[in-house]
Structure formats: C-alpha cells, structure tokens
Amino acid sequence: MKKVFVTLVALALASLSWTVLAFEPDLNDRMELDVQRAIIDIKKADPGIETFFQNAAGYAVFPSVGKGGIVIGGAYGKGLVITGEKVDGYTSMSQATIGLQLGGQKYAQFIFFRDETAVGHFKRGNFEFGAQASAVAITAGASADAAYDSGVAIFTHVAGGLMFEGSVGGQRFKYTPKEQKEQTVQKASD
C-alpha cells in the first residue's frame, strides 16, 4: 500500500512539473534559464495564462526588456521563440516611441502565436507591431479576458521601475533560427 501511495505522489509531482515547465531549458544556457524563470513568474502572477501556453502554436519570450524615455523613448530585449516545447530560435525586439513619457521600466514580454501561420509570419523576419497593437499587463486573472488579435496575443509582466507614458511608437522584431545561431557560434570557436 505504501508503494502505491509513493507512486501516486511521484506521478502527481511529475504532472505538476509538466504544467510548470513550458520547455526543458539547457542548464548551461543563461538565456534559456532566464526564459524559463520568466515563464514560471508569469504563471505564478496569473495561473490562467497556462491556457495560452497550452494552446498556442508557439510563443516568443523576452525575459528582460529595458525601457526608458523622456519625450523620446526606446526599449530593447532579447529572447527565444519556442515551438513544440523546444527552442526554435532567437529573437530581439527594439522599440522607439515619441510623446509624453518619463521614466524607466524593466519587464518581460510574451507573444503567443495562435497558429502556424502566425509563427511563420514572425519567423520570416522584420515582424513589427504598430501603434495599434496592445499588450495585456499581467495581474491575477488578466489573461481571462485576453484574446488573439491578428493571430497574436501579447502580455507583459513588469519586473520593476516606473514609467508614465502617453506615447506612440512601434516594436520591431528580428528572428534567427537556432541552427543558424549554433553554426555561427561553432565557426567562431573554430
């Protein structure tokens, strides 16, 4: 009877870890560990976001985006694109804004792709969000009312700072497939 109980507890813990870990990070890759930490943090802040992780064809995670501005502002961050619970590639985001703004902020950004078409559009490169794109700032239960718009859903999770903003701008993204990045690293080490 004790063995059955231990087995059931082990299975319960294994299933729990499956829902917590969106993908298995390489423990020697700082970016993968940062992305995993950002995923765990957003799931703690709003457990309902799990639905997006489970149902999306893929997602991009920027674990640390720095943003600042005084009238003219900008933001930059690096991240990973994950499809099929594996790292598919690397991505970067840059943003330029103009308007009433003051301060600095650090946040994580998550972009969920509803289907393979949306993933493919992002991966083809030079993907942009204009001024009309809006992100849901994560608080408990915020994801319940969120929906895909043009095949993507965008969430942010603020880590710190304070930003007063009434500005207009856009985000631009670049994508590099994992194999291409690994080949570049390999050539550099040869």
C-alpha positions in Angstrom: 0.0 0.0 0.0 2.9 2.3 0.8 4.4 1.7 -2.6 1.2 2.6 -4.3 0.9 5.9 -2.3 4.6 6.8 -3.2 3.9 6.0 -6.8 0.8 8.2 -6.9 2.6 11.1 -5.2 5.5 10.8 -7.7 3.0 10.8 -10.6 1.3 13.8 -9.2 4.6 15.7 -8.8 5.6 14.7 -12.3 2.3 16.0 -13.8 2.7 19.2 -11.7 6.2 19.8 -13.1 4.9 19.3 -16.6 2.5 22.2 -16.2 5.1 24.5 -14.6 7.8 23.9 -17.1 6.9 25.0 -20.6 10.0 23.6 -22.1 13.1 21.9 -20.8 15.9 24.5 -20.7 19.5 23.8 -21.3 21.1 24.3 -17.8 24.2 25.7 -19.5 22.3 28.4 -21.4 21.7 31.5 -19.5 19.0 32.8 -21.9 17.1 29.5 -21.7 17.2 29.7 -17.9 16.1 33.3 -17.9 13.2 32.5 -20.2 12.1 29.6 -18.0 12.3 31.8 -14.9 10.1 34.5 -16.7 7.6 31.7 -17.7 7.4 30.5 -14.1 7.0 34.1 -12.8 4.1 34.9 -15.2 2.3 31.7 -14.4 2.6 32.5 -10.7 1.2 36.0 -11.3 -1.7 34.7 -13.4 -2.3 31.0 -13.5 -4.9 31.5 -16.2 -2.1 32.2 -18.7 -1.4 28.5 -18.8 -4.2 28.2 -21.4 -2.1 30.3 -23.8 1.0 28.2 -23.2 -1.0 25.0 -23.8 -3.0 26.1 -26.9 -0.5 28.4 -28.8 1.3 27.0 -31.9 4.4 28.8 -30.4 5.5 31.8 -28.4 8.3 34.3 -28.0 9.6 35.2 -24.6 11.7 38.3 -23.8 12.7 37.7 -20.2 14.1 41.2 -19.7 13.1 44.2 -21.7 14.6 47.6 -20.7 12.5 50.6 -21.5 13.1 54.3 -20.8 12.2 57.7 -22.1 11.9 61.4 -21.7 9.7 62.6 -24.6 11.6 60.3 -26.9 12.0 56.7 -25.7 13.0 53.3 -26.6 13.1 49.7 -25.4 15.3 46.6 -26.2 15.3 43.0 -25.3 16.4 39.6 -26.4 14.5 36.3 -26.2 13.6 32.9 -27.5 11.0 31.6 -29.9 9.6 28.2 -28.6 7.5 25.8 -30.7 6.7 22.3 -29.9 8.1 22.9 -26.4 11.6 23.3 -27.9 13.7 26.3 -28.6 13.2 27.1 -32.3 15.2 30.3 -32.5 16.5 33.5 -31.0 14.8 36.9 -31.3 15.3 40.5 -30.5 12.9 43.4 -30.0 13.5 47.1 -30.4 11.0 49.8 -29.8 11.0 53.6 -30.5 8.4 55.9 -29.1 7.7 59.6 -29.1 5.3 61.6 -26.9 4.5 62.3 -23.3 6.7 59.8 -21.4 9.1 59.9 -18.4 10.8 57.1 -16.5 12.3 53.7 -16.9 11.0 50.2 -16.6 12.0 46.6 -16.8 9.5 43.9 -17.9 9.2 40.5 -19.5 7.2 40.3 -22.8 5.4 37.2 -24.1 4.0 36.9 -27.6 1.7 33.9 -28.3 1.1 32.8 -31.8 -2.4 31.3 -32.4 -1.4 29.1 -35.3 1.4 28.1 -37.7 0.6 31.0 -40.0 1.3 33.5 -37.2 4.5 31.6 -36.2 5.7 31.6 -39.9 4.9 35.3 -40.3 7.1 36.1 -37.2 9.9 33.8 -38.3 10.1 35.3 -41.8 11.7 38.3 -40.1 11.2 42.1 -39.8 7.9 41.4 -37.9 6.5 44.7 -36.5 3.8 45.8 -34.1 2.4 49.2 -34.9 0.9 51.7 -32.5 -2.4 49.9 -32.7 -1.1 46.7 -31.0 -1.8 46.4 -27.3 -0.4 44.2 -24.6 -2.1 42.9 -21.6 -0.3 43.8 -18.4 -0.4 40.7 -16.2 -2.1 40.8 -12.9 -4.1 37.9 -11.3 -6.8 36.9 -13.7 -5.8 39.4 -16.5 -5.4 36.6 -19.1 -9.1 35.5 -18.7 -10.3 38.5 -20.8 -7.3 38.4 -23.3 -7.8 37.3 -26.9 -5.7 36.9 -30.0 -5.6 39.8 -32.4 -4.3 39.1 -36.0 -3.0 35.8 -34.8 -1.1 37.0 -31.8 -1.7 37.8 -28.1 0.8 40.0 -26.2 1.4 40.0 -22.5 3.8 42.0 -20.3 4.9 41.3 -16.8 6.5 44.3 -15.1 9.6 43.5 -13.0 10.4 47.0 -11.8 10.6 50.7 -12.5 8.0 53.4 -13.1 7.0 54.7 -16.5 4.5 57.5 -17.2 3.6 57.2 -20.8 1.2 58.6 -23.4 3.3 58.0 -26.5 3.1 56.5 -29.9 5.6 54.0 -31.4 6.1 50.5 -32.6 8.1 47.4 -31.9 10.3 45.7 -34.5 11.4 42.1 -34.1 14.2 40.0 -35.7 14.4 36.2 -35.7 17.4 33.9 -36.1 16.8 30.1 -36.3 18.5 28.1 -33.6 20.6 26.1 -36.2 21.9 29.2 -37.8 22.9 30.7 -34.5 24.6 27.4 -33.4 26.6 27.3 -36.7 27.7 30.9 -36.2 28.9 30.1 -32.7 30.7 26.9 -33.9 32.5 28.8 -36.7 33.6 31.5 -34.2 35.1 28.8 -31.9 37.0 27.0 -34.7 
